[in-house]
Amino acid sequence: MSSESDDAPIAHPELLVDWREDPSRSIERQELQSILDRAISTLPDTLRTTFVLRDVDGLSTEETAKELWITAGNVKVRLLRARLRLREELTKAFGGEAMAHEHGIGAGLGGMVAASEGTR
């Protein structure tokens, strides 16, 4: 048993950190997660699966290719397309249509990818 009492003062109370999450930060984090989930859900199945395996689950390009029975080159193409579409969705979510237009996303590479796949 310790010779110190449980009621003894803490030696350096200024060093203690309150580890509880600030409620407003918790709400912001949950809202951000919801926005990201919605953006990911807009991706076509092939792009979403590739993105999740590679960027969320952390598989390598080769592991993702093996899992999906495609080439590593196809993984890279799908991943690029998924990221471009997510960028468009997140720009809309965070900056609105005006910001997307201002940055030329609708007419940029992301827009070209979407147009080439017949989604615009």
C-alpha positions as a LaTeX table, in Angstrom:
\begin{tabular}{lrrr}
\hline
Residue & $x$ (\AA) & $y$ (\AA) & $z$ (\AA) \\
\hline
Met1 & 0.00 & 0.00 & 0.00 \\
Ser2 & 1.25 & 3.50 & $-0.81$ \\
Ser3 & 2.33 & 5.76 & 2.02 \\
Glu4 & 0.72 & 8.71 & 0.23 \\
Ser5 & $-2.90$ & 9.45 & 0.86 \\
Asp6 & $-5.44$ & 9.48 & $-1.98$ \\
Asp7 & $-6.36$ & 12.95 & $-0.78$ \\
Ala8 & $-2.84$ & 14.32 & $-1.23$ \\
Pro9 & $-2.53$ & 17.25 & $-3.64$ \\
Ile10 & $-1.35$ & 16.54 & $-7.17$ \\
Ala11 & 2.25 & 17.61 & $-7.64$ \\
His12 & 1.75 & 19.53 & $-10.90$ \\
Pro13 & $-1.96$ & 20.04 & $-11.63$ \\
Glu14 & $-1.14$ & 22.38 & $-14.56$ \\
Leu15 & 0.25 & 19.37 & $-16.42$ \\
Leu16 & $-3.04$ & 17.50 & $-16.36$ \\
Val17 & $-5.07$ & 17.67 & $-19.54$ \\
Asp18 & $-8.82$ & 17.36 & $-19.82$ \\
Trp19 & $-9.13$ & 14.53 & $-22.36$ \\
Arg20 & $-12.86$ & 14.91 & $-22.89$ \\
Glu21 & $-13.73$ & 16.10 & $-26.36$ \\
Asp22 & $-15.30$ & 19.52 & $-26.63$ \\
Pro23 & $-18.99$ & 18.95 & $-27.58$ \\
Ser24 & $-18.81$ & 21.41 & $-30.48$ \\
Arg25 & $-15.77$ & 19.61 & $-31.89$ \\
Ser26 & $-17.58$ & 16.30 & $-31.57$ \\
Ile27 & $-20.53$ & 17.67 & $-33.55$ \\
Glu28 & $-18.20$ & 19.14 & $-36.20$ \\
Arg29 & $-16.35$ & 15.83 & $-36.48$ \\
Gln30 & $-19.62$ & 13.91 & $-36.88$ \\
Glu31 & $-20.87$ & 16.39 & $-39.49$ \\
Leu32 & $-17.61$ & 16.14 & $-41.43$ \\
Gln33 & $-17.82$ & 12.33 & $-41.34$ \\
Ser34 & $-21.39$ & 12.52 & $-42.64$ \\
Ile35 & $-20.36$ & 14.83 & $-45.50$ \\
Leu36 & $-17.49$ & 12.50 & $-46.43$ \\
Asp37 & $-19.73$ & 9.44 & $-46.29$ \\
Arg38 & $-22.30$ & 11.11 & $-48.55$ \\
Ala39 & $-19.60$ & 12.14 & $-51.03$ \\
Ile40 & $-18.17$ & 8.62 & $-51.14$ \\
Ser41 & $-21.65$ & 7.15 & $-51.61$ \\
Thr42 & $-22.09$ & 9.19 & $-54.81$ \\
Leu43 & $-19.25$ & 7.31 & $-56.50$ \\
Pro44 & $-20.07$ & 4.47 & $-58.90$ \\
Asp45 & $-19.42$ & 1.04 & $-57.34$ \\
Thr46 & $-16.15$ & 0.44 & $-59.19$ \\
Leu47 & $-14.67$ & 3.78 & $-58.14$ \\
Arg48 & $-16.03$ & 3.60 & $-54.58$ \\
Thr49 & $-14.65$ & 0.10 & $-54.02$ \\
Thr50 & $-11.24$ & 1.07 & $-55.35$ \\
Phe51 & $-11.15$ & 4.26 & $-53.27$ \\
Val52 & $-12.18$ & 2.49 & $-50.07$ \\
Leu53 & $-9.69$ & $-0.35$ & $-50.48$ \\
Arg54 & $-6.80$ & 1.94 & $-51.36$ \\
Asp55 & $-7.38$ & 5.16 & $-49.39$ \\
Val56 & $-9.56$ & 4.06 & $-46.48$ \\
Asp57 & $-8.40$ & 0.51 & $-45.82$ \\
Gly58 & $-4.81$ & 1.34 & $-46.78$ \\
Leu59 & $-4.14$ & $-1.48$ & $-49.21$ \\
Ser60 & $-1.28$ & $-1.01$ & $-51.64$ \\
Thr61 & $-1.96$ & $-0.53$ & $-55.34$ \\
Glu62 & $-0.89$ & $-4.11$ & $-55.99$ \\
Glu63 & $-3.03$ & $-5.50$ & $-53.15$ \\
Thr64 & $-6.04$ & $-3.53$ & $-54.41$ \\
Ala65 & $-5.48$ & $-4.81$ & $-57.95$ \\
Lys66 & $-5.28$ & $-8.38$ & $-56.72$ \\
Glu67 & $-8.43$ & $-7.95$ & $-54.60$ \\
Leu68 & $-10.41$ & $-6.50$ & $-57.54$ \\
Trp69 & $-8.89$ & $-8.77$ & $-60.21$ \\
Ile70 & $-7.69$ & $-5.79$ & $-62.26$ \\
Thr71 & $-4.28$ & $-4.40$ & $-63.20$ \\
Ala72 & $-2.36$ & $-1.94$ & $-61.04$ \\
Gly73 & $-2.75$ & 0.58 & $-63.86$ \\
Asn74 & $-6.53$ & 0.24 & $-63.68$ \\
Val75 & $-6.39$ & 0.80 & $-59.92$ \\
Lys76 & $-4.50$ & 4.04 & $-60.50$ \\
Val77 & $-6.99$ & 5.25 & $-63.12$ \\
Arg78 & $-9.99$ & 4.40 & $-60.95$ \\
Leu79 & $-8.39$ & 6.03 & $-57.94$ \\
Leu80 & $-7.69$ & 9.23 & $-59.88$ \\
Arg81 & $-11.28$ & 9.34 & $-61.13$ \\
Ala82 & $-12.66$ & 8.67 & $-57.64$ \\
Arg83 & $-10.52$ & 11.41 & $-56.09$ \\
Leu84 & $-11.51$ & 13.92 & $-58.77$ \\
Arg85 & $-15.19$ & 13.20 & $-58.27$ \\
Leu86 & $-14.81$ & 13.43 & $-54.51$ \\
Arg87 & $-13.05$ & 16.75 & $-54.91$ \\
Glu88 & $-16.01$ & 18.02 & $-56.92$ \\
Glu89 & $-18.53$ & 16.78 & $-54.34$ \\
Leu90 & $-16.58$ & 18.17 & $-51.40$ \\
Thr91 & $-16.08$ & 21.53 & $-53.12$ \\
Lys92 & $-19.83$ & 21.75 & $-53.55$ \\
Ala93 & $-20.40$ & 20.75 & $-49.93$ \\
Phe94 & $-17.91$ & 23.19 & $-48.46$ \\
Gly95 & $-17.82$ & 26.04 & $-50.92$ \\
Gly96 & $-20.99$ & 25.80 & $-52.92$ \\
Glu97 & $-21.46$ & 25.94 & $-56.66$ \\
Ala98 & $-19.88$ & 29.40 & $-56.90$ \\
Met99 & $-16.57$ & 28.11 & $-55.54$ \\
Ala100 & $-16.65$ & 25.09 & $-57.86$ \\
His101 & $-17.28$ & 27.39 & $-60.81$ \\
Glu102 & $-14.59$ & 29.83 & $-59.67$ \\
His103 & $-12.01$ & 27.05 & $-59.55$ \\
Gly104 & $-13.10$ & 25.66 & $-62.89$ \\
Ile105 & $-13.83$ & 22.23 & $-61.50$ \\
Gly106 & $-16.88$ & 21.73 & $-63.70$ \\
Ala107 & $-14.77$ & 22.36 & $-66.80$ \\
Gly108 & $-11.49$ & 21.02 & $-65.45$ \\
Leu109 & $-10.05$ & 17.55 & $-65.49$ \\
Gly110 & $-12.64$ & 16.28 & $-63.01$ \\
Gly111 & $-15.42$ & 17.54 & $-65.26$ \\
Met112 & $-13.74$ & 15.95 & $-68.27$ \\
Val113 & $-13.58$ & 12.61 & $-66.49$ \\
Ala114 & $-17.24$ & 12.78 & $-65.55$ \\
Ala115 & $-18.23$ & 13.91 & $-69.05$ \\
Ser116 & $-16.25$ & 11.12 & $-70.65$ \\
Glu117 & $-18.18$ & 8.63 & $-68.54$ \\
Gly118 & $-21.52$ & 10.12 & $-69.56$ \\
Thr119 & $-22.56$ & 11.43 & $-66.15$ \\
Arg120 & $-22.87$ & 15.09 & $-67.08$ \\
\hline
\end{tabular}
